[in-house]
Amino acid sequence: MKSIQQMIKPWRHVFKLDPDRFISDEDLQSICLSGSDAILIGGSTGVTYENTVDLLSRVRKFTLPCALEVSDLEAVVTGFDCYMIPMVLNTPDQAWILGQHRQAIERYGSFIPWDMLLAEGYIVLNGDSSVARLTGAETELTAEAAAAYAQIADKLMNLPIVYLEYSGVFGDMDTVQAVRENVEYSQLFYGGGITCEAEAAQAAALCDTVVVGNIIYRDVQQALLTVDAVKMTEPIPYL
């Protein structure tokens, strides 16, 4: 039986769906049959147990893996293939690094399926995003500072995932490249602002896994084109 890390290792393209945003059955079917490697369910605000259960039940009609990115303890739902636990590295508010995690363990300790959890070292880089405002992330980072945070996750904390989160804007590829050159062991995820095939390919060249989200709700046909754009692009290896 594969471990969770082995399961996510081949993921090149992932669609991220927000339980608090509407998607039609037709568009959801297109997304789930697109050839993407997985569905990630999560959002910064408006995520509830009810809307998470509803979205999971709709996605489960299809066969691709489905992960929950846990942002609210009240919205944790059983039935996912794995659970991704963000640790926002570039925030001064320890609640988003360890505080809420401690509360979760105190509350649910004996029920936590540890073998299904993956910690994500989040580096939030768009100051106008909901996640930046929610967590108080210090987003004005140089490429060198972002790379240093990535090395903390990769080499000090041994986290399975380093996640560059631009959330709503396309990222600075020089910063992404600096991070790529310093992440040796963690799987490097990129998310944020991908609106076309060219942007998807740029991110795919520098990252192991590309997460596509917002464009689904504006132009689902354009979102679908990102799948092949990512999968046809070979990632640059760790240097």
C-alpha positions in Angstrom: 0.0 0.0 0.0 1.3 3.4 -1.0 2.1 6.0 1.6 0.5 9.4 1.3 3.8 10.9 0.1 4.1 8.3 -2.5 0.5 9.0 -3.6 1.1 12.7 -4.2 4.6 12.3 -5.7 3.4 11.9 -9.3 0.9 14.9 -9.1 1.9 17.5 -11.7 -1.4 19.2 -12.1 -4.1 19.7 -9.4 -7.4 21.6 -9.6 -8.4 23.4 -6.4 -12.1 23.8 -5.6 -13.5 26.2 -3.0 -16.5 24.9 -1.1 -17.8 28.5 -0.8 -18.0 29.0 -4.5 -20.6 27.7 -7.0 -19.6 25.2 -9.7 -22.2 23.6 -12.0 -22.4 19.8 -12.3 -21.3 20.2 -16.0 -18.2 22.2 -15.1 -17.4 19.9 -12.2 -17.6 16.9 -14.5 -15.3 18.6 -17.0 -12.7 19.3 -14.3 -12.8 15.8 -12.8 -12.5 14.1 -16.3 -9.8 16.6 -17.5 -6.8 14.4 -16.8 -5.7 16.4 -13.8 -4.0 14.3 -11.2 -6.1 15.3 -8.2 -8.7 17.6 -6.7 -7.7 19.8 -3.7 -10.7 21.2 -1.7 -10.1 24.2 0.4 -10.5 28.0 0.9 -9.5 30.8 3.2 -13.0 32.0 4.1 -16.6 30.7 4.1 -15.6 27.1 4.4 -18.1 25.1 6.5 -18.7 21.4 7.3 -21.8 21.5 5.2 -20.4 23.0 2.0 -17.3 20.8 2.3 -19.4 17.6 2.6 -21.5 18.7 -0.3 -18.5 19.3 -2.6 -16.8 16.1 -1.6 -19.9 14.1 -2.3 -20.0 15.6 -5.8 -16.3 15.0 -6.5 -16.6 11.4 -5.2 -18.7 10.5 -8.3 -15.3 10.4 -10.1 -12.2 8.4 -9.6 -9.4 10.9 -9.1 -7.8 11.4 -5.7 -9.3 14.1 -3.5 -7.5 16.0 -0.7 -8.7 18.4 1.9 -6.6 21.4 2.8 -7.6 22.1 6.4 -8.3 25.7 7.1 -11.0 25.4 9.7 -11.4 22.7 12.4 -15.2 22.9 12.1 -15.0 22.0 8.4 -12.9 18.8 8.7 -14.8 16.0 6.9 -14.0 12.3 6.8 -13.7 10.5 3.4 -10.8 12.3 1.8 -7.7 10.5 0.5 -5.4 12.8 2.4 -5.5 15.9 4.5 -3.0 18.8 3.9 -2.2 20.9 6.9 -0.8 24.4 6.1 1.9 26.0 8.4 2.3 29.6 7.3 6.0 30.2 7.7 6.1 33.9 6.9 3.7 35.2 9.6 4.5 36.6 13.0 1.3 35.1 14.3 2.2 31.7 15.8 -1.4 30.6 15.7 -0.9 29.9 11.9 2.3 28.1 12.5 1.6 25.9 15.4 -1.1 27.4 17.6 -4.2 26.1 15.8 -2.4 22.8 15.2 -1.9 22.4 19.0 -5.6 23.2 19.6 -6.6 20.5 17.0 -4.4 17.9 18.6 -5.8 18.7 22.1 -9.3 18.5 20.7 -9.1 15.5 18.4 -5.8 13.8 19.2 -6.9 10.2 19.4 -9.1 10.5 16.3 -6.4 12.1 14.0 -5.4 9.7 11.1 -1.7 10.7 11.2 -0.8 8.5 8.3 -3.2 10.5 6.1 -1.8 13.9 7.0 0.7 16.0 5.0 2.2 19.2 6.5 2.6 22.1 4.0 5.2 24.8 4.6 3.2 27.7 3.2 5.0 30.9 1.9 2.3 33.5 1.2 3.4 36.0 -1.3 0.4 38.1 -2.3 -0.4 40.7 0.3 -3.9 41.4 -1.2 -5.0 37.9 -0.8 -7.6 36.6 1.7 -5.0 34.2 3.2 -2.5 37.0 3.7 -5.0 39.2 5.5 -6.3 36.3 7.6 -2.9 35.1 8.7 -1.0 38.5 8.8 1.7 37.1 6.5 4.7 39.3 5.8 4.5 39.1 2.0 7.1 41.7 0.9 9.8 39.2 0.7 12.9 39.2 -1.5 13.7 36.1 -3.5 16.4 35.3 -1.1 14.1 35.6 1.9 11.5 33.3 0.2 14.2 30.8 -0.6 15.4 30.9 3.1 11.8 30.1 4.3 11.7 27.3 1.8 14.9 25.9 3.2 13.6 26.0 6.7 10.6 23.8 5.5 12.8 21.6 3.4 15.9 21.1 5.5 15.1 22.1 9.1 11.5 21.0 9.4 11.6 18.1 6.9 8.1 19.0 5.6 6.9 16.9 2.7 5.5 20.0 0.8 6.7 23.6 0.3 3.8 25.6 -1.1 4.3 28.9 -2.8 0.9 30.7 -2.5 0.3 33.7 -4.7 -3.4 33.3 -4.4 -5.0 35.4 -7.2 -2.0 36.9 -9.0 0.6 35.2 -11.1 3.8 34.9 -9.2 7.3 36.4 -9.7 9.1 33.6 -11.5 12.5 34.8 -10.4 11.4 34.2 -6.8 9.9 30.8 -7.7 13.2 29.9 -9.4 15.2 31.0 -6.3 13.0 28.7 -4.2 13.3 25.9 -6.8 17.1 26.1 -6.5 17.0 25.6 -2.8 14.3 23.0 -2.3 16.0 19.6 -2.3 13.7 17.1 -0.6 10.2 18.6 -0.3 7.7 18.5 -3.1 7.4 22.1 -4.4 3.8 23.2 -5.0 2.8 26.5 -6.8 -0.6 28.1 -6.6 -1.8 31.5 -7.8 -3.1 33.5 -10.7 -2.7 31.0 -13.5 -5.0 32.1 -16.3 -3.6 30.5 -19.4 -1.4 27.7 -20.8 1.7 29.9 -21.0 1.6 30.7 -17.3 0.8 27.1 -16.4 3.9 26.0 -18.3 6.1 28.6 -16.7 5.1 27.4 -13.2 5.4 23.8 -14.2 9.0 24.2 -15.4 10.0 25.4 -11.9 7.7 23.4 -9.6 6.8 19.8 -9.0 3.0 20.4 -8.7 0.9 23.2 -10.1 -2.4 24.1 -8.5 -5.0 25.8 -10.6 -8.0 27.4 -8.9 -9.6 30.8 -9.6 -9.7 30.5 -13.4 -12.1 27.5 -13.0 -14.8 30.0 -11.9 -14.2 32.5 -14.6 -13.4 30.5 -17.7 -13.6 26.7 -17.2 -12.4 26.0 -20.8 -9.3 28.0 -20.2 -8.8 26.1 -17.0 -9.0 22.8 -18.8 -6.2 23.8 -21.2 -3.8 24.1 -18.3 -3.8 20.4 -17.7 -1.8 19.5 -20.9 0.3 22.6 -20.6 1.6 21.4 -17.2 1.9 17.8 -18.1 3.8 18.5 -21.3 6.4 20.6 -19.4 9.4 18.9 -17.7 10.3 20.4 -14.4 13.8 21.7 -13.9 15.5 19.4 -11.3 17.0 20.6 -8.0 20.3 22.2 -8.8 
